[in-house]
Amino acid sequence: MEFFERHCLKYLPPEREMTMDFARDILSGKKHLLDMKDVRWITKAPQYKGLNVKYIWSCVVGKQHIMKYFPSYTGKKIPTKTYLFNVLNTVQEDSILQLIRNQIEQRKKD
């Protein structure tokens, strides 16, 4: 992990998600990592129901242009909120920010 993070300056999932299979897929070109300089950080997302990680992940699964940045999750495992939001906000520019805006507007209406 240190090699990717410190020497290649890549944005990695949390250590527990950085499996040997994922590292192998990265080295073979099947999976990719974002450059740290390109990451569009979401530092603190509100805890709104519509920003539920399980729901957002279910919308992302199957979209190859996004999935290539995630390890293969099995069973009920899903990415952490921070990693998911940062990758999505980078790959689909400002998508998480728009989701947050939509949730704020919805809360104002309710």
C-alpha positions, 0 to 999 in steps of 0.5 A, spaced: 500 500 500 505 504 501 508 504 494 501 506 491 500 511 496 507 514 497 511 513 491 505 513 486 501 518 489 495 514 488 488 515 492 487 508 496 481 505 499 482 504 506 487 498 508 482 493 510 479 494 503 486 494 499 486 486 498 491 482 494 486 481 489 485 488 488 492 490 488 493 484 483 488 487 478 491 494 479 498 492 477 494 488 471 490 494 469 483 491 470 482 496 476 485 503 477 486 508 482 485 515 482 491 520 482 491 524 489 492 531 485 485 529 482 481 527 487 475 532 489 474 531 496 468 531 500 470 532 507 464 532 511 457 529 508 451 530 512 447 524 515 441 525 511 437 518 509 438 520 502 445 519 502 445 512 505 451 508 502 447 502 501 443 506 496 448 510 493 452 503 492 446 500 489 446 505 484 453 505 482 454 497 481 454 495 474 457 502 472 464 500 469 467 507 469 466 507 476 467 500 478 474 500 476 476 504 482 473 499 487 475 492 489 470 487 488 466 486 494 463 480 496 456 478 500 454 484 504 461 488 504 460 495 501 465 501 500 466 506 506 462 512 505 468 517 505 472 512 499 465 512 495 463 519 496 470 521 494 471 517 488 464 518 485 465 526 486 471 525 482 469 520 477 462 523 476 464 530 477 460 534 483 455 528 483 455 527 490 455 535 491 449 535 487 446 529 491 447 533 498 444 539 495 438 535 493 437 532 500 438 539 503 432 542 498 428 536 500 429 537 507 426 544 506 420 542 503 418 537 508 
